[in-house]
Amino acid sequence: SFYLCASFGDERRIDYGTGHEAAFFAILFILGARGVVEKNDAADMVLLVFAKYIRVMRCLQSIYLLEPAGSHGVWGLDDFHALPFLFGAAQLTGMEDVIPTGEVYKDSTIREYADQYLYVDAIRQVLLAKKGAPFHETSPTLYNITAVPTWQKTHSGLVKMYRAEVFGKYPVIQHFLFGPTLRWPGDKA
């Protein structure tokens, strides 16, 4: 229940960020680790359950005017989310002919693919939130990522970034509870 409560933002600060998002993902991980969800259901857990959670959170962010928690602002991927980009890049791996990395923020790509792919949907959300200025100005990190030639390399880079910027930050990880299922890095089984 701790992770579920932590998944929807902080009620005192009225904020939401990648740590809250990570708490929800921890629930999905724990369900898999405990055998409640089969390994072959992992894609559905991300593409259906996690994607629905993200839609709910975007609604809550809008309704309650949640502040970004510990945001990197323009220098981060997004004020609130990181995992839709990471999972979305994995979903698009090998699809450079359909959705080239350098075209992901273009209007035609957004119109055609945002309802099908997490990464494109996340880009659409950024574009909606930061209207009025060019993408390369409002989101330079995301824009720079469009120069990466493949979705596999994009995904690999996002995994490294997530480890460093989310799991590697004390203000995020201090809220996690560790134990037999979610172990502290380095603890033995």
C-alpha positions in Angstrom: 0.0 0.0 0.0 3.0 2.3 0.6 3.9 2.3 -3.1 0.3 2.8 -4.2 -0.1 5.8 -2.0 3.3 7.2 -3.2 2.2 6.8 -6.8 -0.1 9.8 -6.9 2.1 12.6 -5.8 2.7 14.3 -2.5 -0.4 15.6 -0.7 1.5 18.1 1.4 3.6 19.6 -1.4 0.9 19.1 -4.1 3.6 17.8 -6.4 4.3 14.9 -8.6 7.5 13.6 -10.3 9.6 10.7 -11.4 9.8 9.3 -7.9 6.1 8.9 -7.7 6.1 7.4 -11.2 8.8 5.0 -10.0 6.6 4.0 -7.0 3.9 2.9 -9.4 6.4 0.9 -11.5 7.6 -0.7 -8.3 4.1 -2.1 -7.8 4.2 -3.7 -11.2 7.7 -5.0 -10.6 6.6 -6.5 -7.2 3.5 -8.1 -8.8 5.9 -9.8 -11.3 8.5 -10.7 -8.7 5.9 -12.3 -6.5 4.4 -14.4 -9.4 1.1 -12.5 -9.3 1.7 -11.5 -12.9 3.4 -13.9 -15.4 6.6 -12.8 -17.2 4.8 -13.0 -20.6 2.4 -10.4 -19.3 5.1 -7.8 -18.8 4.5 -6.0 -22.1 0.8 -5.7 -21.2 1.6 -4.4 -17.8 3.6 -1.6 -19.4 1.6 -0.9 -22.5 -1.9 -1.2 -20.9 -1.7 -0.8 -17.1 1.3 1.7 -16.9 0.0 3.6 -19.9 -3.4 4.0 -18.2 -1.7 5.1 -15.0 0.1 7.8 -17.0 -3.2 9.0 -18.5 -4.7 9.2 -15.0 -1.7 11.1 -13.7 -1.9 13.6 -16.6 -5.5 14.2 -15.7 -4.6 14.7 -12.0 -1.7 17.0 -12.9 -4.1 19.2 -14.8 -7.1 19.1 -12.4 -5.0 19.7 -9.2 -2.3 21.9 -10.8 0.4 19.6 -9.4 3.9 21.1 -9.4 6.8 19.1 -10.8 8.7 17.5 -8.0 12.4 18.2 -8.2 12.0 19.1 -11.8 15.0 19.7 -14.1 12.6 21.9 -16.1 13.7 22.5 -19.6 16.8 20.4 -19.2 14.9 17.2 -18.2 12.9 15.0 -20.5 9.6 16.2 -19.1 8.5 18.0 -16.0 6.7 15.0 -14.6 7.6 11.8 -16.4 10.6 9.7 -17.5 9.4 6.2 -17.9 7.0 6.7 -20.9 10.1 7.8 -22.8 12.2 4.8 -21.7 9.4 2.3 -22.2 8.4 4.0 -25.4 11.9 3.8 -26.9 11.9 0.1 -26.1 8.5 -0.3 -27.8 9.9 1.5 -30.9 13.2 -0.5 -31.1 13.7 -1.7 -34.7 10.9 0.6 -36.1 13.2 3.4 -37.5 11.6 2.8 -40.9 8.1 3.5 -39.5 9.0 6.2 -37.0 12.5 7.7 -37.5 14.0 9.0 -34.3 14.4 12.4 -36.0 10.8 12.7 -37.0 9.2 11.8 -33.6 8.2 15.4 -32.8 6.8 16.3 -36.2 3.0 17.0 -36.5 2.4 14.1 -38.9 4.1 11.6 -36.7 2.2 12.9 -33.6 -1.1 12.7 -35.5 -0.5 9.2 -36.8 1.2 7.4 -34.0 0.6 9.1 -30.6 -2.3 6.9 -29.8 -0.3 3.8 -30.5 3.2 4.4 -29.1 4.2 5.6 -25.6 7.2 7.7 -26.7 5.2 9.5 -29.4 2.4 10.1 -26.9 4.9 11.5 -24.4 6.3 13.8 -27.0 2.7 14.9 -27.8 2.2 15.7 -24.1 5.3 17.8 -24.0 4.3 19.7 -27.1 0.8 20.4 -25.6 2.3 21.6 -22.3 4.9 23.8 -23.9 3.0 25.4 -26.8 4.2 28.7 -28.3 7.9 28.0 -28.8 9.9 25.7 -30.9 10.5 22.1 -29.6 14.3 22.6 -29.7 13.9 25.6 -27.4 11.4 24.2 -24.9 12.8 20.7 -24.7 16.5 20.7 -25.7 17.3 17.3 -24.1 14.4 15.6 -26.0 15.3 17.4 -29.2 19.0 16.4 -28.9 17.8 12.8 -28.4 16.2 12.9 -31.9 19.7 12.9 -33.4 20.4 9.4 -32.0 20.1 7.2 -35.1 18.2 4.2 -33.6 15.6 3.5 -31.0 17.8 0.8 -29.4 20.5 3.4 -28.8 17.9 5.9 -27.6 16.6 3.3 -25.2 20.1 2.4 -23.9 20.8 6.1 -23.3 17.5 6.6 -21.5 18.2 3.6 -19.2 21.5 5.1 -18.2 19.9 8.5 -17.7 17.1 7.0 -15.6 19.6 5.1 -13.4 21.6 8.3 -12.8 18.8 10.9 -12.6 16.1 8.9 -10.8 17.5 5.9 -9.0 20.8 7.6 -8.4 19.3 10.6 -6.6 18.8 10.5 -2.9 15.7 12.8 -2.9 14.0 10.1 -5.0 15.3 6.9 -3.6 14.9 8.0 0.1 11.2 7.3 -0.2 11.6 3.7 -1.3 11.1 0.8 1.1 13.5 -2.1 0.5 13.0 -5.7 1.6 12.9 -9.2 0.3 11.2 -8.3 -3.0 12.7 -4.9 -3.7 16.3 -5.2 -2.5 18.8 -2.4 -1.9 21.5 -2.6 -4.6 24.2 -5.0 -3.5 22.1 -6.9 -0.9 22.3 -10.6 -1.2 19.2 -12.7 -1.8 
